[in-house]
Amino acid sequence: MPLPITSVLWKDFVDKGAVKVTDFNVSTNEIDPDSLQDGEVLVELLYLSVDPYMRGRMRRMKSSYFVGPFEGGQPLASGGIGLIKASKTATYVEGDVVSGMLPWSSHAVLNVAAQVGCG
């Protein structure tokens, strides 16, 4: 059965001035938990950290930064805590709590091998 999700999407670079609510979109979509592939988990977002470094990722980058800019039309991502709701990996089971860089979505399907610092 499809699971409704809500995401906060980044629109585009804001090089000058304050970031405004109009620089974001709220999107709704669905995820089918039964469609998980091997190595994937379904995570429910519990908490997010909003940090000052994120402002740098909202600008058009002219030099190297420790992490790339946010991509327009994609959910923002930041440090977060999530609850594993379903798993097709031996690493995590339903009910595990994880932390790491998570998308600003109520739920997300993540490939465990692609996650850095999530555990």
N, CA, C and O atoms as a printed pandas DataFrame, in Angstrom:
     atom_number atom_name residue_name chain_id  residue_number  x_coord  y_coord  z_coord
0              1         N          MET        A               1    0.854   -1.179    0.000
1              2        CA          MET        A               1    0.000    0.000    0.000
2              3         C          MET        A               1    0.897    1.238    0.000
3              4         O          MET        A               1    1.791    1.340    0.841
4              5         N          PRO        A               2    0.684    2.178   -0.916
5              6        CA          PRO        A               2    1.519    3.381   -0.989
6              7         C          PRO        A               2    1.448    4.215    0.307
7              8         O          PRO        A               2    0.401    4.337    0.942
8              9         N          LEU        A               3    2.594    4.772    0.658
9             10        CA          LEU        A               3    2.724    5.598    1.851
10            11         C          LEU        A               3    2.891    7.054    1.412
11            12         O          LEU        A               3    3.827    7.360    0.674
12            13         N          PRO        A               4    2.004    7.965    1.849
13            14        CA          PRO        A               4    2.171    9.370    1.454
14            15         C          PRO        A               4    3.383    9.991    2.145
15            16         O          PRO        A               4    3.625    9.748    3.327
16            17         N          ILE        A               5    4.140   10.790    1.400
17            18        CA          ILE        A               5    5.292   11.485    1.972
18            19         C          ILE        A               5    5.208   12.969    1.635
19            20         O          ILE        A               5    4.613   13.365    0.632
20            21         N          THR        A               6    5.808   13.765    2.480
21            22        CA          THR        A               6    5.911   15.211    2.264
22            23         C          THR        A               6    7.388   15.571    2.298
23            24         O          THR        A               6    8.119   15.136    3.188
24            25         N          SER        A               7    7.827   16.371    1.321
25            26        CA          SER        A               7    9.229   16.776    1.229
26            27         C          SER        A               7    9.332   18.288    1.089
27            28         O          SER        A               7    8.444   18.941    0.540
28            29         N          VAL        A               8   10.439   18.833    1.598
29            30        CA          VAL        A               8   10.761   20.245    1.383
30            31         C          VAL        A               8   11.843   20.288    0.319
31            32         O          VAL        A               8   12.953   19.796    0.520
32            33         N          LEU        A               9   11.498   20.894   -0.833
33            34        CA          LEU        A               9   12.405   20.947   -1.975
34            35         C          LEU        A               9   13.064   22.322   -2.068
35            36         O          LEU        A               9   12.457   23.345   -1.751
36            37         N          TRP        A              10   14.297   22.318   -2.503
37            38        CA          TRP        A              10   15.052   23.549   -2.737
38            39         C          TRP        A              10   14.757   24.017   -4.146
39            40         O          TRP        A              10   14.814   23.223   -5.085
40            41         N          LYS        A              11   14.435   25.321   -4.315
41            42        CA          LYS        A              11   14.112   25.829   -5.651
42            43         C          LYS        A              11   15.364   26.155   -6.455
43            44         O          LYS        A              11   15.621   25.534   -7.487
44            45         N          ASP        A              12   16.150   27.136   -5.982
45            46        CA          ASP        A              12   17.297   27.596   -6.762
46            47         C          ASP        A              12   18.218   28.406   -5.863
47            48         O          ASP        A              12   17.876   28.717   -4.722
48            49         N          PHE        A              13   19.386   28.742   -6.387
49            50        CA          PHE        A              13   20.391   29.475   -5.623
50            51         C          PHE        A              13   19.881   30.834   -5.152
51            52         O          PHE        A              13   19.132   31.509   -5.858
52            53         N          VAL        A              14   20.295   31.218   -3.963
53            54        CA          VAL        A              14   20.054   32.561   -3.420
54            55         C          VAL        A              14   21.434   33.106   -3.074
55            56         O          VAL        A              14   21.971   32.838   -1.999
56            57         N          ASP        A              15   22.002   33.879   -4.006
57            58        CA          ASP        A              15   23.369   34.361   -3.830
58            59         C          ASP        A              15   23.459   35.558   -2.891
59            60         O          ASP        A              15   24.460   35.730   -2.196
60            61         N          LYS        A              16   22.417   36.383   -2.867
61            62        CA          LYS        A              16   22.438   37.586   -2.021
62            63         C          LYS        A              16   21.148   37.677   -1.230
63            64         O          LYS        A              16   20.092   37.222   -1.670
64            65         N          GLY        A              17   21.256   38.271   -0.063
65            66        CA          GLY        A              17   20.071   38.476    0.762
66            67         C          GLY        A              17   19.675   37.235    1.533
67            68         O          GLY        A              17   20.308   36.183    1.451
68            69         N          ALA        A              18   18.606   37.403    2.281
69            70        CA          ALA        A              18   18.111   36.329    3.139
70            71         C          ALA        A              18   17.349   35.291    2.321
71            72         O          ALA        A              18   16.727   35.609    1.307
72            73         N          VAL        A              19   17.410   34.075    2.773
73            74        CA          VAL        A              19   16.609   33.008    2.188
74            75         C          VAL        A              19   15.181   33.192    2.688
75            76         O          VAL        A              19   14.952   33.425    3.875
76            77         N          LYS        A              20   14.220   33.085    1.765
77            78        CA          LYS        A              20   12.812   33.298    2.110
78            79         C          LYS        A              20   12.024   32.002    1.960
79            80         O          LYS        A              20   12.478   31.057    1.315
80            81         N          VAL        A              21   10.874   31.973    2.545
81            82        CA          VAL        A              21   10.021   30.792    2.442
82            83         C          VAL        A              21    9.692   30.493    0.980
83            84         O          VAL        A              21    9.457   29.336    0.630
84            85         N          THR        A              22    9.672   31.506    0.128
85            86        CA          THR        A              22    9.377   31.309   -1.294
86            87         C          THR        A              22   10.532   30.628   -2.041
87            88         O          THR        A              22   10.381   30.280   -3.212
88            89         N          ASP        A              23   11.671   30.434   -1.388
89            90        CA          ASP        A              23   12.796   29.727   -1.994
90            91         C          ASP        A              23   12.674   28.210   -1.851
91            92         O          ASP        A              23   13.562   27.468   -2.271
92            93         N          PHE        A              24   11.580   27.761   -1.261
93            94        CA          PHE        A              24   11.328   26.337   -1.030
94            95         C          PHE        A              24    9.975   25.953   -1.615
95            96         O          PHE        A              24    9.089   26.796   -1.754
96            97         N          ASN        A              25    9.824   24.699   -1.952
97            98        CA          ASN        A              25    8.540   24.114   -2.333
98            99         C          ASN        A              25    8.245   22.967   -1.390
99           100         O          ASN        A              25    9.159   22.265   -0.958
100          101         N          VAL        A              26    6.985   22.771   -1.070
101          102        CA          VAL        A              26    6.562   21.594   -0.326
102          103         C          VAL        A              26    5.901   20.667   -1.338
103          104         O          VAL        A              26    4.980   21.063   -2.052
104          105         N          SER        A              27    6.374   19.452   -1.389
105          106        CA          SER        A              27    5.919   18.480   -2.367
106          107         C          SER        A              27    5.326   17.269   -1.659
107          108         O          SER        A              27    5.798   16.869   -0.595
108          109         N          THR        A              28    4.303   16.697   -2.247
109          110        CA          THR        A              28    3.754   15.449   -1.730
110          111         C          THR        A              28    3.914   14.385   -2.803
111          112         O          THR        A              28    3.842   14.666   -3.999
112          113         N          ASN        A              29    4.130   13.171   -2.356
113          114        CA          ASN        A              29    4.378   12.059   -3.257
114          115         C          ASN        A              29    4.005   10.783   -2.514
115          116         O          ASN        A              29    3.467   10.843   -1.408
116          117         N          GLU        A              30    4.280    9.653   -3.102
117          118        CA          GLU        A              30    4.024    8.370   -2.450
118          119         C          GLU        A              30    5.226    7.453   -2.614
119          120         O          GLU        A              30    5.951    7.529   -3.606
120          121         N          ILE        A              31    5.424    6.596   -1.637
121          122        CA          ILE        A              31    6.429    5.535   -1.685
122          123         C          ILE        A              31    5.691    4.230   -1.428
123          124         O          ILE        A              31    4.826    4.155   -0.556
124          125         N          ASP        A              32    6.039    3.213   -2.188
125          126        CA          ASP        A              32    5.480    1.890   -1.949
126          127         C          ASP        A              32    6.500    1.086   -1.143
127          128         O          ASP        A              32    7.513    0.651   -1.691
128          129         N          PRO        A              33    6.244    0.884    0.151
129          130        CA          PRO        A              33    7.205    0.146    0.981
130          131         C          PRO        A              33    7.500   -1.265    0.463
131          132         O          PRO        A              33    8.568   -1.812    0.738
132          133         N          ASP        A              34    6.571   -1.852   -0.278
133          134        CA          ASP        A              34    6.776   -3.200   -0.803
134          135         C          ASP        A              34    7.741   -3.224   -1.987
135          136         O          ASP        A              34    8.141   -4.296   -2.440
136          137         N          SER        A              35    8.116   -2.039   -2.491
137          138        CA          SER        A              35    9.001   -1.995   -3.658
138          139         C          SER        A              35   10.474   -1.824   -3.283
139          140         O          SER        A              35   11.306   -1.579   -4.157
140          141         N          LEU        A              36   10.806   -1.948   -1.999
141          142        CA          LEU        A              36   12.207   -1.848   -1.589
142          143         C          LEU        A              36   13.051   -2.885   -2.311
143          144         O          LEU        A              36   12.641   -4.034   -2.479
144          145         N          GLN        A              37   14.240   -2.460   -2.736
145          146        CA          GLN        A              37   15.196   -3.366   -3.378
146          147         C          GLN        A              37   16.214   -3.833   -2.342
147          148         O          GLN        A              37   16.317   -3.245   -1.266
148          149         N          ASP        A              38   16.956   -4.874   -2.655
149          150        CA          ASP        A              38   18.007   -5.345   -1.751
150          151         C          ASP        A              38   18.969   -4.197   -1.454
151          152         O          ASP        A              38   19.373   -3.470   -2.361
152          153         N          GLY        A              39   19.332   -4.035   -0.190
153          154        CA          GLY        A              39   20.256   -2.978    0.225
154          155         C          GLY        A              39   19.574   -1.660    0.559
155          156         O          GLY        A              39   20.252   -0.684    0.879
156          157         N          GLU        A              40   18.248   -1.610    0.491
157          158        CA          GLU        A              40   17.519   -0.364    0.779
158          159         C          GLU        A              40   16.754   -0.454    2.091
159          160         O          GLU        A              40   16.385   -1.534    2.553
160          161         N          VAL        A              41   16.529    0.730    2.679
161          162        CA          VAL        A              41   15.710    0.854    3.880
162          163         C          VAL        A              41   14.699    1.973    3.670
163          164         O          VAL        A              41   14.945    2.911    2.912
164          165         N          LEU        A              42   13.568    1.866    4.342
165          166        CA          LEU        A              42   12.584    2.933    4.394
166          167         C          LEU        A              42   12.742    3.603    5.745
167          168         O          LEU        A              42   12.603    2.963    6.788
168          169         N          VAL        A              43   13.035    4.899    5.721
169          170        CA          VAL        A              43   13.299    5.652    6.951
170          171         C          VAL        A              43   12.206    6.685    7.151
171          172         O          VAL        A              43   11.837    7.402    6.221
172          173         N          GLU        A              44   11.691    6.758    8.373
173          174        CA          GLU        A              44   10.776    7.830    8.767
174          175         C          GLU        A              44   11.600    8.881    9.502
175          176         O          GLU        A              44   12.272    8.574   10.487
176          177         N          LEU        A              45   11.546   10.106    9.025
177          178        CA          LEU        A              45   12.313   11.190    9.639
178          179         C          LEU        A              45   11.706   11.561   10.986
179          180         O          LEU        A              45   10.501   11.787   11.094
180          181         N          LEU        A              46   12.554   11.623   12.014
181          182        CA          LEU        A              46   12.098   12.014   13.351
182          183         C          LEU        A              46   12.544   13.432   13.709
183          184         O          LEU        A              46   11.743   14.232   14.193
184          185         N          TYR        A              47   13.822   13.743   13.473
185          186        CA          TYR        A              47   14.386   15.049   13.818
186          187         C          TYR        A              47   15.356   15.503   12.742
187          188         O          TYR        A              47   16.011   14.691   12.090
188          189         N          LEU        A              48   15.436   16.823   12.567
189          190        CA          LEU        A              48   16.387   17.430   11.647
190          191         C          LEU        A              48   17.196   18.494   12.362
191          192         O          LEU        A              48   16.715   19.125   13.303
192          193         N          SER        A              49   18.408   18.687   11.919
193          194        CA          SER        A              49   19.248   19.781   12.392
194          195         C          SER        A              49   19.332   20.820   11.274
195          196         O          SER        A              49   19.637   20.484   10.130
196          197         N          VAL        A              50   19.063   22.067   11.605
197          198        CA          VAL        A              50   19.198   23.167   10.649
198          199         C          VAL        A              50   20.394   23.979   11.115
199          200         O          VAL        A              50   20.361   24.608   12.173
200          201         N          ASP        A              51   21.458   23.959   10.309
201          202        CA          ASP        A              51   22.738   24.518   10.715
202          203         C          ASP        A              51   23.176   25.668    9.816
203          204         O          ASP        A              51   22.781   25.722    8.652
204          205         N          PRO        A              52   23.988   26.589   10.339
205          206        CA          PRO        A              52   24.457   27.731    9.546
206          207         C          PRO        A              52   25.214   27.338    8.275
207          208         O          PRO        A              52   25.157   28.074    7.289
208          209         N          TYR        A              53   25.924   26.198    8.265
209          210        CA          TYR        A              53   26.679   25.804    7.069
210          211         C          TYR        A              53   25.755   25.627    5.863
211          212         O          TYR        A              53   26.202   25.734    4.721
212          213         N          MET        A              54   24.486   25.361    6.105
213          214        CA          MET        A              54   23.547   25.103    5.015
214          215         C          MET        A              54   23.395   26.318    4.106
215          216         O          MET        A              54   23.106   26.172    2.919
216          217         N          ARG        A              55   23.588   27.525    4.661
217          218        CA          ARG        A              55   23.461   28.738    3.841
218          219         C          ARG        A              55   24.483   28.721    2.710
219          220         O          ARG        A              55   24.182   29.154    1.598
220          221         N          GLY        A              56   25.674   28.230    2.980
221          222        CA          GLY        A              56   26.691   28.132    1.934
222          223         C          GLY        A              56   26.277   27.217    0.807
223          224         O          GLY        A              56   26.651   27.450   -0.342
224          225         N          ARG        A              57   25.517   26.184    1.106
225          226        CA          ARG        A              57   25.051   25.250    0.083
226          227         C          ARG        A              57   23.899   25.814   -0.737
227          228         O          ARG        A              57   23.508   25.235   -1.751
228          229         N          MET        A              58   23.356   26.945   -0.295
229          230        CA          MET        A              58   22.249   27.589   -1.004
230          231         C          MET        A              58   22.740   28.644   -1.993
231          232         O          MET        A              58   21.942   29.239   -2.717
232          233         N          ARG        A              59   24.050   28.875   -2.021
233          234        CA          ARG        A              59   24.651   29.854   -2.930
234          235         C          ARG        A              59   25.288   29.135   -4.116
235          236         O          ARG        A              59   25.662   27.965   -4.031
236          237         N          ARG        A              60   25.401   29.866   -5.221
237          238        CA          ARG        A              60   26.141   29.367   -6.370
238          239         C          ARG        A              60   27.606   29.336   -5.943
239          240         O          ARG        A              60   28.167   30.373   -5.591
240          241         N          MET        A              61   28.216   28.188   -5.969
241          242        CA          MET        A              61   29.564   28.040   -5.427
242          243         C          MET        A              61   30.615   28.498   -6.417
243          244         O          MET        A              61   30.625   28.079   -7.574
244          245         N          LYS        A              62   31.505   29.369   -5.942
245          246        CA          LYS        A              62   32.596   29.855   -6.776
246          247         C          LYS        A              62   33.911   29.175   -6.421
247          248         O          LYS        A              62   34.897   29.302   -7.147
248          249         N          SER        A              63   33.925   28.465   -5.322
249          250        CA          SER        A              63   35.132   27.767   -4.904
250          251         C          SER        A              63   34.741   26.461   -4.232
251          252         O          SER        A              63   33.560   26.177   -4.035
252          253         N          SER        A              64   35.724   25.694   -3.892
253          254        CA          SER        A              64   35.498   24.401   -3.265
254          255         C          SER        A              64   34.894   24.564   -1.876
255          256         O          SER        A              64   35.292   25.447   -1.116
256          257         N          TYR        A              65   33.943   23.718   -1.557
257          258        CA          TYR        A              65   33.280   23.697   -0.258
258          259         C          TYR        A              65   33.315   22.240    0.188
259          260         O          TYR        A              65   33.448   21.348   -0.650
260          261         N          PHE        A              66   33.202   21.989    1.451
261          262        CA          PHE        A              66   33.348   20.605    1.902
262          263         C          PHE        A              66   32.222   19.687    1.421
263          264         O          PHE        A              66   32.354   18.465    1.475
264          265         N          VAL        A              67   31.144   20.255    0.963
265          266        CA          VAL        A              67   30.044   19.481    0.388
266          267         C          VAL        A              67   29.409   20.353   -0.690
267          268         O          VAL        A              67   29.406   21.578   -0.573
268          269         N          GLY        A              68   28.879   19.740   -1.720
269          270        CA          GLY        A              68   28.339   20.492   -2.850
270          271         C          GLY        A              68   27.071   21.259   -2.529
271          272         O          GLY        A              68   26.507   21.120   -1.444
272          273         N          PRO        A              69   26.624   22.075   -3.482
273          274        CA          PRO        A              69   25.401   22.859   -3.283
274          275         C          PRO        A              69   24.164   21.974   -3.328
275          276         O          PRO        A              69   24.194   20.861   -3.853
276          277         N          PHE        A              70   23.075   22.492   -2.766
277          278        CA          PHE        A              70   21.801   21.802   -2.900
278          279         C          PHE        A              70   21.388   21.837   -4.362
279          280         O          PHE        A              70   21.740   22.763   -5.092
280          281         N          GLU        A              71   20.646   20.833   -4.783
281          282        CA          GLU        A              71   20.187   20.752   -6.165
282          283         C          GLU        A              71   18.739   21.228   -6.234
283          284         O          GLU        A              71   17.890   20.795   -5.455
284          285         N          GLY        A              72   18.472   22.131   -7.188
285          286        CA          GLY        A              72   17.117   22.612   -7.378
286          287         C          GLY        A              72   16.153   21.472   -7.669
287          288         O          GLY        A              72   16.474   20.555   -8.425
288          289         N          GLY        A              73   14.982   21.532   -7.073
289          290        CA          GLY        A              73   13.962   20.508   -7.280
290          291         C          GLY        A              73   14.141   19.254   -6.454
291          292         O          GLY        A              73   13.342   18.324   -6.559
292          293         N          GLN        A              74   15.187   19.214   -5.625
293          294        CA          GLN        A              74   15.462   18.053   -4.776
294          295         C          GLN        A              74   15.264   18.421   -3.304
295          296         O          GLN        A              74   15.401   19.588   -2.939
296          297         N          PRO        A              75   14.944   17.441   -2.457
297          298        CA          PRO        A              75   14.832   17.754   -1.029
298          299         C          PRO        A              75   16.173   18.245   -0.477
299          300         O          PRO        A              75   17.237   17.774   -0.878
300          301         N          LEU        A              76   16.096   19.197    0.446
301          302        CA          LEU        A              76   17.290   19.571    1.182
302          303         C          LEU        A              76   17.726   18.362    1.997
303          304         O          LEU        A              76   16.950   17.422    2.172
304          305         N          ALA        A              77   18.941   18.374    2.491
305          306        CA          ALA        A              77   19.429   17.294    3.342
306          307         C          ALA        A              77   20.267   17.913    4.447
307          308         O          ALA        A              77   20.981   18.892    4.229
308          309         N          SER        A              78   20.171   17.336    5.622
309          310        CA          SER        A              78   20.986   17.794    6.750
310          311         C          SER        A              78   21.059   16.674    7.777
311          312         O          SER        A              78   20.465   15.610    7.601
312          313         N          GLY        A              79   21.788   16.926    8.841
313          314        CA          GLY        A              79   21.879   15.937    9.897
314          315         C          GLY        A              79   20.502   15.649   10.450
315          316         O          GLY        A              79   19.722   16.564   10.712
316          317         N          GLY        A              80   20.207   14.379   10.625
317          318        CA          GLY        A              80   18.890   14.017   11.135
318          319         C          GLY        A              80   18.906   12.684   11.842
319          320         O          GLY        A              80   19.904   11.963   11.839
320          321         N          ILE        A              81   17.776   12.377   12.447
321          322        CA          ILE        A              81   17.561   11.094   13.116
322          323         C          ILE        A              81   16.316   10.485   12.498
323          324         O          ILE        A              81   15.298   11.157   12.331
324          325         N          GLY        A              82   16.406    9.205   12.161
325          326        CA          GLY        A              82   15.284    8.530   11.534
326          327         C          GLY        A              82   15.033    7.168   12.133
327          328         O          GLY        A              82   15.889    6.588   12.801
328          329         N          LEU        A              83   13.837    6.673   11.878
329          330        CA          LEU        A              83   13.399    5.368   12.360
330          331         C          LEU        A              83   13.230    4.449   11.153
331          332         O          LEU        A              83   12.530    4.789   10.200
332          333         N          ILE        A              84   13.874    3.288   11.200
333          334        CA          ILE        A              84   13.745    2.318   10.117
334          335         C          ILE        A              84   12.345    1.703   10.187
335          336         O          ILE        A              84   11.968    1.084   11.181
336          337         N          LYS        A              85   11.585    1.894    9.098
337          338        CA          LYS        A              85   10.219    1.363    9.033
338          339         C          LYS        A              85   10.173    0.041    8.275
339          340         O          LYS        A              85    9.294   -0.785    8.523
340          341         N          ALA        A              86   11.108   -0.165    7.357
341          342        CA          ALA        A              86   11.212   -1.421    6.615
342          343         C          ALA        A              86   12.642   -1.544    6.124
343          344         O          ALA        A              86   13.315   -0.540    5.887
344          345         N          SER        A              87   13.107   -2.780    5.971
345          346        CA          SER        A              87   14.502   -2.984    5.585
346          347         C          SER        A              87   14.663   -4.204    4.697
347          348         O          SER        A              87   14.052   -5.249    4.919
348          349         N          LYS        A              88   15.513   -4.039    3.676
349          350        CA          LYS        A              88   15.931   -5.166    2.842
350          351         C          LYS        A              88   17.455   -5.236    2.903
351          352         O          LYS        A              88   18.129   -5.346    1.879
352          353         N          THR        A              89   17.975   -5.171    4.112
353          354        CA          THR        A              89   19.409   -5.259    4.346
354          355         C          THR        A              89   19.637   -5.975    5.667
355          356         O          THR        A              89   18.790   -5.928    6.559
356          357         N          ALA        A              90   20.759   -6.626    5.789
357          358        CA          ALA        A              90   21.098   -7.305    7.044
358          359         C          ALA        A              90   21.613   -6.319    8.089
359          360         O          ALA        A              90   21.696   -6.654    9.271
360          361         N          THR        A              91   21.957   -5.112    7.661
361          362        CA          THR        A              91   22.541   -4.121    8.566
362          363         C          THR        A              91   21.516   -3.536    9.524
363          364         O          THR        A              91   21.820   -3.308   10.695
364          365         N          TYR        A              92   20.305   -3.292    9.037
365          366        CA          TYR        A              92   19.267   -2.640    9.841
366          367         C          TYR        A              92   17.990   -3.462    9.834
367          368         O          TYR        A              92   17.678   -4.138    8.853
368          369         N          VAL        A              93   17.260   -3.399   10.934
369          370        CA          VAL        A              93   15.952   -4.047   11.025
370          371         C          VAL        A              93   14.912   -2.993   11.389
371          372         O          VAL        A              93   15.247   -1.926   11.904
372          373         N          GLU        A              94   13.663   -3.302   11.118
373          374        CA          GLU        A              94   12.569   -2.402   11.462
374          375         C          GLU        A              94   12.653   -2.041   12.948
375          376         O          GLU        A              94   12.803   -2.912   13.805
376          377         N          GLY        A              95   12.551   -0.738   13.236
377          378        CA          GLY        A              95   12.618   -0.258   14.617
378          379         C          GLY        A              95   13.965    0.321   14.991
379          380         O          GLY        A              95   14.070    1.008   16.006
380          381         N          ASP        A              96   15.018    0.064   14.192
381          382        CA          ASP        A              96   16.326    0.663   14.459
382          383         C          ASP        A              96   16.233    2.178   14.290
383          384         O          ASP        A              96   15.476    2.677   13.458
384          385         N          VAL        A              97   17.007    2.892   15.084
385          386        CA          VAL        A              97   17.112    4.348   14.970
386          387         C          VAL        A              97   18.473    4.656   14.367
387          388         O          VAL        A              97   19.493    4.132   14.815
388          389         N          VAL        A              98   18.483    5.518   13.337
389          390        CA          VAL        A              98   19.723    5.867   12.643
390          391         C          VAL        A              98   19.901    7.381   12.647
391          392         O          VAL        A              98   18.943    8.136   12.813
392          393         N          SER        A              99   21.139    7.800   12.462
393          394        CA          SER        A              99   21.423    9.230   12.323
394          395         C          SER        A              99   22.398    9.411   11.173
395          396         O          SER        A              99   23.168    8.508   10.848
396          397         N          GLY        A             100   22.358   10.574   10.569
397          398        CA          GLY        A             100   23.239   10.877    9.448
398          399         C          GLY        A             100   22.627   11.968    8.602
399          400         O          GLY        A             100   21.693   12.647    9.030
400          401         N          MET        A             101   23.155   12.140    7.394
401          402        CA          MET        A             101   22.607   13.113    6.453
402          403         C          MET        A             101   21.333   12.523    5.857
403          404         O          MET        A             101   21.375   11.535    5.124
404          405         N          LEU        A             102   20.208   13.139    6.179
405          406        CA          LEU        A             102   18.919   12.629    5.721
406          407         C          LEU        A             102   18.181   13.698    4.929
407          408         O          LEU        A             102   18.334   14.891    5.193
408          409         N          PRO        A             103   17.377   13.269    3.953
409          410        CA          PRO        A             103   16.608   14.240    3.168
410          411         C          PRO        A             103   15.471   14.826    4.002
411          412         O          PRO        A             103   14.966   14.197    4.931
412          413         N          TRP        A             104   15.086   16.051    3.641
413          414        CA          TRP        A             104   13.970   16.709    4.310
414          415         C          TRP        A             104   12.662   16.158    3.752
415          416         O          TRP        A             104   11.930   16.858    3.052
416          417         N          SER        A             105   12.381   14.915    4.064
417          418        CA          SER        A             105   11.173   14.214    3.640
418          419         C          SER        A             105   10.643   13.427    4.827
419          420         O          SER        A             105   11.413   12.899    5.629
420          421         N          SER        A             106    9.333   13.355    4.931
421          422        CA          SER        A             106    8.750   12.618    6.052
422          423         C          SER        A             106    9.218   11.168    6.056
423          424         O          SER        A             106    9.408   10.572    7.117
424          425         N          HIS        A             107    9.402   10.606    4.871
425          426        CA          HIS        A             107    9.908    9.248    4.693
426          427         C          HIS        A             107   10.816    9.244    3.472
427          428         O          HIS        A             107   10.645   10.053    2.560
428          429         N          ALA        A             108   11.779    8.334    3.459
429          430        CA          ALA        A             108   12.668    8.232    2.302
430          431         C          ALA        A             108   13.170    6.795    2.168
431          432         O          ALA        A             108   13.367    6.093    3.159
432          433         N          VAL        A             109   13.371    6.381    0.928
433          434        CA          VAL        A             109   14.027    5.107    0.648
434          435         C          VAL        A             109   15.494    5.427    0.430
435          436         O          VAL        A             109   15.838    6.226   -0.442
436          437         N          LEU        A             110   16.356    4.807    1.218
437          438        CA          LEU        A             110   17.796    5.066    1.141
438          439         C          LEU        A             110   18.540    3.779    0.829
439          440         O          LEU        A             110   18.205    2.714    1.349
440          441         N          ASN        A             111   19.541    3.884   -0.013
441          442        CA          ASN        A             111   20.430    2.772   -0.291
442          443         C          ASN        A             111   21.508    2.801    0.783
443          444         O          ASN        A             111   22.270    3.765    0.858
444          445         N          VAL        A             112   21.586    1.797    1.591
445          446        CA          VAL        A             112   22.504    1.770    2.731
446          447         C          VAL        A             112   23.952    1.920    2.292
447          448         O          VAL        A             112   24.724    2.600    2.968
448          449         N          ALA        A             113   24.346    1.306    1.177
449          450        CA          ALA        A             113   25.740    1.383    0.722
450          451         C          ALA        A             113   26.121    2.802    0.321
451          452         O          ALA        A             113   27.298    3.157    0.379
452          453         N          ALA        A             114   25.149    3.626   -0.087
453          454        CA          ALA        A             114   25.433    4.984   -0.526
454          455         C          ALA        A             114   25.435    5.991    0.617
455          456         O          ALA        A             114   25.796    7.150    0.413
456          457         N          GLN        A             115   25.045    5.574    1.800
457          458        CA          GLN        A             115   24.950    6.491    2.936
458          459         C          GLN        A             115   26.286    6.590    3.641
459          460         O          GLN        A             115   26.879    5.585    4.032
460          461         N          VAL        A             116   26.749    7.818    3.795
461          462        CA          VAL        A             116   27.993    8.077    4.509
462          463         C          VAL        A             116   27.632    8.649    5.868
463          464         O          VAL        A             116   26.886    9.625    5.956
464          465         N          GLY        A             117   28.145    8.061    6.906
465          466        CA          GLY        A             117   27.895    8.583    8.246
466          467         C          GLY        A             117   26.502    8.299    8.762
467          468         O          GLY        A             117   26.035    8.977    9.677
468          469         N          CYS        A             118   25.839    7.328    8.206
469          470        CA          CYS        A             118   24.505    6.971    8.683
470          471         C          CYS        A             118   24.632    5.678    9.473
471          472         O          CYS        A             118   25.094    4.664    8.949
472          473         N          GLY        A             119   24.233    5.716   10.697
473          474        CA          GLY        A             119   24.352    4.515   11.504
474          475         C          GLY        A             119   23.681    4.659   12.819
475          476         O          GLY        A             119   23.692    3.726   13.623
